[in-house]
Amino acid sequence: MFKRFLAVTAVMLVVPILAPVRAEILEQVLVKVNGDFLTKTEFEQRQVAELRNRPELANVTPNSPALRQAIAETTPELIVSAVDEMLLVQRGRELGYALGDDQFKQIVDNIRKQNNLEDEQKFQAALKQEGLSMADLRRNLERQMLVSRVQQLDIMDKIGVTEDEEKAYYAAHRQEFTTPSEITLREILIEVPTTNQGVNVAQDDAAKEKAEDIRKRLLAGEPFPRLAGELSAASSKANGGLIGPINHEELAPTLQALIDKMKIGDISDVLRVQRGYQILKLESRTDTKVRSFDDAREDIARKVAEEKSRGEMVKYIDRLREQATITWHNDELKKAYEQGLAARRRATTAGA
C-alpha cells in the first residue's frame, strides 16, 4: 500500500523547476542515456521491487533456479522501462519541471497521514522496510511526477476523440456499460448423508420427504428465515437462508431457467442437488440496465483516449530513443534491452 500511495501522490503535484538535477553515480554504470546513468545498484533495486510482487518466490534461495528464471524473464521489460523512464524524465526537465522542497514536504505529510505514520520512528521504519532513504524517496517521487507530466503535456493533451470513435467504442464494448440483472434468494438445504458406498436409498427418501414437508409449511405461511435457521444444513442458515445478490448470468443455465419463471416471493419445488434436497425462494430481482451513449459519453471519451494514448506513447518513446545517445556498459543487459524492445514491437503490432 505504501508504494502504491507514493505513485498516486506523485502524479497529483507538479511545480516549475528551480535548479538543475545531476545524475549521481553510485557505482558500476550499466548504461548511459544522454547525460544520465543507470547504475548496477539502481537496476537491482528495480529487480528486487519486481520480484517482491511474486509470492511464489518468497522462500527461494539466491541460487534457486526459479529465481534465476524469474530474473531472466523480467529483465528485458525492466531495462526497457528503465531507459524509457530516463528519456521521459530528461524530457520533463527540458520542459522545466522538478519537485520543489515545499511540494515534497506536502507529499510526505500526506503519505504519513494516509498510512498512519505521523510518528517519525514509524515513518523511518516504513522507509527502511521498503529499502528507501529520504533521498531515494524524493528521487522516486520526482521521477514519477516528471514522467506523468510529460505524458500529459506531450501525449494526452494532444489526443483528440471524435464522436464517431466514441460511438464505435460504445457499440463494441456494450457490456462495459451494462449492469446485469441480480437476484437474491433464500435457501433451505436438507442434506443426504453419503458414504464410500454412495447414498443410502432410505436416507435419500427420508431427506426428500422432510424437504417436501418443509415446503408445505412454507406455502402455509411459516417464515422462511425461521425454518432455514432451524432446519437447513447450508451455511446460509445463519442468515435466514439468504444468498446473494447474485449475477443472473453467473447462474447455471438450468437454475437461470427456473428463476426466470418465478415471481418475487415464489417458492420453488423441492430440487435435487449434489448435497441433498433444496428449496429456494426468490427474494428480489433487478432488471438489466444499459447506460445510454449520452450518459456514458464522458467515460467513453476517456477510455478511447486511453487506448489511443498507449499507441501514441510507444511512438513518442521511439522518437525520444532515436534522438538519444545510448551507450551500453554491459553487453548482457544490452541484449536483454533488445529482446524487450522486440517483444514490445510484437505486442504493439498484435494490438494494432
Stockholm file with secondary structure:
# STOCKHOLM 1.0

chainA/1-352         MFKRFLAVTAVMLVVPILAPVRAEILEQVLVKVNGDFLTKTEFEQRQVAELRNRPELANVTPNSPALRQAIAETTPELIVSAVDEMLLVQRGRELGYALGDDQFKQIVDNIRKQNNLEDEQKFQAALKQEGLSMADLRRNLERQMLVSRVQQLDIMDKIGVTEDEEKAYYAAHRQEFTTPSEITLREILIEVPTTNQGVNVAQDDAAKEKAEDIRKRLLAGEPFPRLAGELSAASSKANGGLIGPINHEELAPTLQALIDKMKIGDISDVLRVQRGYQILKLESRTDTKVRSFDDAREDIARKVAEEKSRGEMVKYIDRLREQATITWHNDELKKAYEQGLAARRRATTAGA
#=GR chainA/1-352 SS CHHHHHHHHHHHCCEECCSCCCCCCCSCEEEEETTEEEEHHHHHHHHHHHHTTCGGGTTCCTTCHHHHHHHHHHHHHHHHHHHHHHHHHHHHHHTTEECCHHHHHHHHHHHHHHTTCCSHHHHHHHHHHTTCCHHHHHHHHHHHHHHHHHIIIIIGGGCCCCHHHHHHHHHHTGGGGEECCEEEEEEEEEECCEETTEECHHHHHHHHHHHHHHHHHHHTTCCHHHHHHHHCCSGGGGGTTEEEEEEGGGSCHHHHHHHHTCCTTCBCCCEEETTEEEEEEEEEECCCEECCHHHHHHHHHHHHHHHHHHHHHHHHHHHHHHHSCEEESCHHHHHHHHHHHHHHHHHHHHHC
#=GC SS_cons         CHHHHHHHHHHHCCEECCSCCCCCCCSCEEEEETTEEEEHHHHHHHHHHHHTTCGGGTTCCTTCHHHHHHHHHHHHHHHHHHHHHHHHHHHHHHTTEECCHHHHHHHHHHHHHHTTCCSHHHHHHHHHHTTCCHHHHHHHHHHHHHHHHHIIIIIGGGCCCCHHHHHHHHHHTGGGGEECCEEEEEEEEEECCEETTEECHHHHHHHHHHHHHHHHHHHTTCCHHHHHHHHCCSGGGGGTTEEEEEEGGGSCHHHHHHHHTCCTTCBCCCEEETTEEEEEEEEEECCCEECCHHHHHHHHHHHHHHHHHHHHHHHHHHHHHHHSCEEESCHHHHHHHHHHHHHHHHHHHHHC
//
